[in-house]
Amino acid sequence: YRCEQCDYDTTHKGHLMEHQRTHTGERPHKCTMCKYTGSSKGHLASHMRKKHPEYKPYKCNQCDFVGNFSRDLVAHRWKHTGEQPIFCTECDYATPCKANMTAHYKRKHPGKRP
């Protein structure tokens, strides 16, 4: 998919539609807490985390946990199930979330890969 107004191209139609908003100025994603509007869901989500840190859309259905990111909720859920599907080979750290394990390796075991 190629933009007719510039040299942008992509393999995803949705990405092209989002890109075209840079030319039209369309900002359909509206903040429910202020007057901010964004051209993408990602921009709105970033705005919400930065400007409204009290807004935590990811809620556990088994306890009072709330988080800003879906990965936070995924990592939290194992506390209820006891599951620890990904184990660090360098220490006793465990997480159900691959992204958390990658971050753990960068922080605790630099130069090594999960």
Buried (B, 14 or more C-beta within 10 A) or exposed (E): EEBEEEEBEBEEEEBBEBBBBEEEEEBEBEBEEEEBBBBBEEBBBEBBBEEBEEBBEBEBEEEEBBBBBEBBBBBBBBBEEEEEEBEBEEEEBBBBBEEBBBBBBEEEBEEEEB
